[in-house]
Every structure is written in structure tokens, then in C-alpha cells.
Amino acid sequence: MDDFKLKVILSVLAGIAFSFIFILLAFALPAEKQTTKIIKKPTGKLEQISHAVRNQ
């Protein structure tokens, strides 16, 4: 087989393989997580102070 044809075939196959990998990653990995944070109400005095300092 001609050297040029081999290079073209291998580059096309490599492009298809990388495209396939990135397409699979796009479906496997979510864009952003939509989770709600549950904030526990501070019960003790030290927790209330910590909560107040953290959320200024």
C-alpha cells in the first residue's frame, strides 16, 4: 500500500476514534450538578456563632 494512503487512512481512523471518545464523555459526564444544599439549623451557641461568621 502506498505510504500516503496509509497515512490518510490512519489519520481518518484516529479522528473517528477521538471523536467517539469525546462524544461518549459528553454523554457520560453531566454539565452541572443540580443538588440542593440542606443547611442544618445551628443548635448550640458555638454553632450559632460559627454560622453567623460564615454567612456574613
MARMARNU-850797 format. One record per residue (C-alpha): x, z negated, y negated; residue in one letter; chain. Coordinates in steps of 0.02 Angstrom, whole numbers, plus 50000, padded with zeros to 5 digits. Layout:
residues N
+-------+-------+-------+---+---+
:  east :    up : north : r : c :
+-------+-------+-------+---+---+
:     X :     Z :     Y : a : A :
...
+-------+-------+-------+---+---+
END
This chain:
residues 56
+-------+-------+-------+---+---+
:  east :    up : north : r : c :
+-------+-------+-------+---+---+
: 50000 : 50000 : 50000 : m : A :
: 50060 : 50038 : 49827 : d : A :
: 50134 : 49890 : 49732 : d : A :
: 50020 : 49919 : 49582 : f : A :
: 49862 : 49923 : 49688 : k : A :
: 49914 : 49761 : 49773 : l : A :
: 49939 : 49676 : 49606 : k : A :
: 49770 : 49736 : 49543 : v : A :
: 49680 : 49677 : 49700 : i : A :
: 49766 : 49507 : 49696 : l : A :
: 49730 : 49482 : 49511 : s : A :
: 49546 : 49526 : 49537 : v : A :
: 49533 : 49405 : 49684 : l : A :
: 49620 : 49268 : 49584 : a : A :
: 49499 : 49296 : 49439 : g : A :
: 49350 : 49285 : 49555 : i : A :
: 49417 : 49126 : 49635 : a : A :
: 49448 : 49039 : 49468 : f : A :
: 49278 : 49092 : 49403 : s : A :
: 49195 : 49024 : 49559 : f : A :
: 49286 : 48858 : 49540 : i : A :
: 49233 : 48839 : 49358 : f : A :
: 49053 : 48887 : 49397 : i : A :
: 49048 : 48754 : 49534 : l : A :
: 49121 : 48625 : 49415 : l : A :
: 48990 : 48667 : 49284 : a : A :
: 48851 : 48628 : 49407 : f : A :
: 48937 : 48478 : 49487 : a : A :
: 48985 : 48385 : 49327 : l : A :
: 48847 : 48334 : 49208 : p : A :
: 48869 : 48373 : 49024 : a : A :
: 48824 : 48198 : 48966 : e : A :
: 48753 : 48044 : 49045 : k : A :
: 48589 : 47980 : 48979 : q : A :
: 48588 : 47799 : 49027 : t : A :
: 48503 : 47661 : 48932 : t : A :
: 48602 : 47506 : 48895 : k : A :
: 48518 : 47342 : 48937 : i : A :
: 48578 : 47210 : 48817 : i : A :
: 48554 : 47034 : 48880 : k : A :
: 48492 : 46908 : 48751 : k : A :
: 48627 : 46779 : 48716 : p : A :
: 48577 : 46609 : 48782 : t : A :
: 48717 : 46490 : 48734 : g : A :
: 48790 : 46452 : 48564 : k : A :
: 48956 : 46536 : 48607 : l : A :
: 48865 : 46692 : 48668 : e : A :
: 48764 : 46699 : 48506 : q : A :
: 48922 : 46689 : 48401 : i : A :
: 49007 : 46822 : 48506 : s : A :
: 48854 : 46935 : 48494 : h : A :
: 48845 : 46911 : 48305 : a : A :
: 49030 : 46951 : 48280 : v : A :
: 49022 : 47103 : 48394 : r : A :
: 48868 : 47178 : 48309 : n : A :
: 48913 : 47160 : 48126 : q : A :
+-------+-------+-------+---+---+
END
